[in-house]
Amino acid sequence: MWSHLGAILANVLGYITGITWVLTWLPGFIIRGSASATDFDRRHATESMNFQLTMLLTAVAGTLLGVLTLFIGFLVIVPALIIIQIVGLVFTMQATVAASNLKEYRYPISILS
């Protein structure tokens, strides 16, 4: 559960500081490598880490596309990235609830699996 909640907290701190949103995958990485983590914890941490890396790659690709189109592409990319972030937050909240109920959860969208 903390791998999902940690990603949400890193996102919130990222909007406040402008820096830590890049580290949303870090809680999953730390929990996955923990010696005291169970297999259930590792599965959820891996899912969280993969999804957050997918979201990060999407944001980086959108930013690069916007820059390569001489900032005209941002007219389409910024609203799309906002929608993607909202959907990502909903998926992360669903994963948090599933983990707190000791249920498995697979993110519907994840490049790395």
N, C-alpha and C positions, 0 to 999 in steps of 0.2 A: 504494500500500500504506500509506503514511504517513497518508493521510486517514482510513483505517479504524482504524489503530492509534492515531492521535491521538484519535479519538473514544472508544476504549476507555480510554485513559489519562485523558482528561478525566472519564469516568464514574467511574473508580476514585478520582481526586482529589476528585471531587464527593462521594463517600461519606465521604471522610476529612474534607474541609473544610466540606462542606455548601453550597458556593457554585458551584464550577466545573461542576457537572453541567448547568447552563443553557448552557454554552459548548461542548457536544459537537459542534455544527455548525461551529465556528470553524476547525478544521484543514482541512476540505473547502473552506471559503470562501477561506482563505489560499492553498491549493495551486491552486485553480481560477483565482485571479487572478494567479498567479505567471507572470512572463514566460518563465521557463525550462521551464515545464510542457509536456509533449507533449499531443497530443489524447487519448491513452490515459489520461494522468494526469488531465486535465480531466474526462473521462467518469466515472472512478472517484470523483473529488472531488465531482462533482455528485451522483452516486448517494449517496455518504456523507452529504453535506450535506442532501439531501432526506429521507433516512431518519431522520437525527438530528432534523431539524425535526419530522417526523411523530411521533417518540417524545416530543419536548418538548410538542407540542400535545396528545397523548394524556394526558400527566401533568398538564398545566394543566387540561384539561377534566375529568379525574377529580377533581382537587382542588377545582375550582369546584363540581362536582356534590356532593361530600361536604360542602362548606360550606353550599350551598343547601338540603341536606336536614337541616340542623342537626346535622351530624356523624354521623347514623345511617347515611348512605350509605357512610361509610368502612369499615363492616363488610364490605361487598361490594367496594368499590373498592380497598382496600389489597391484598388477595390478588390481585385481577385485575392491578393495576399491577406487583406482584412477578413474576407470570407473564409479563407483557408485557416487562418488563426482561430476564428470562432469555432469552426468545425473541429479543429484540433483540440480546443479546450473542452468541447463537449465529449469527444472520444476519451480524453484523459480523465475527465470526471467519471465517465462510465467505467473505465478501467479501475479507478480508485474505489468505487463502490463495489465492483466485482471482487477486488482483492480483499476488501474489508469483510466481505461475506464468504471468504475462502473459496471463491469460484475462479475458474480459469477465464481469461479474457484475451482475445486476439484482436489487435487493431485492424479495422477494415482496410486501411491504407498504410502500407509500409513497403518501402523499396527493399530494405535489407531484412531478410527473414531466415 
